[in-house]
Amino acid sequence: MGHGPAVKLGKDNASAYKTRLGVKMFIVYTLVYAIFVATNATNPKSMQEVYLGQTAAVLWGFGLIGLALVMAIIYNNLCTKAEITMNS
């Protein structure tokens, strides 16, 4: 018994666009993260400074998480539009 796929799968004409977009967004995130790591490695005392009641390290950490979430939402929206346009 069992069930088949939930949707009928076929050729995705938007896959090249989605791949390029994903790689570009990955590079942007990696650069931001590399700045965070480099700052920690070269000037760790700067991460101990307090802003808005939190250390810079905590704010950077939450900022990285927030950036990943925002980028994921943007990626999803752009890919959905591309799929609708290119697979119709």
Protein Blocks (a to p, Z undefined) as FASTA:
>chain_A
ZZddfbdcdddfklmmmmmmmmmmmmmmmmmmmmmmmmmmmmmmlmmpceehiafklmmm
mmmmmmmmmmmmmmmmmmmmmmmmmmZZ
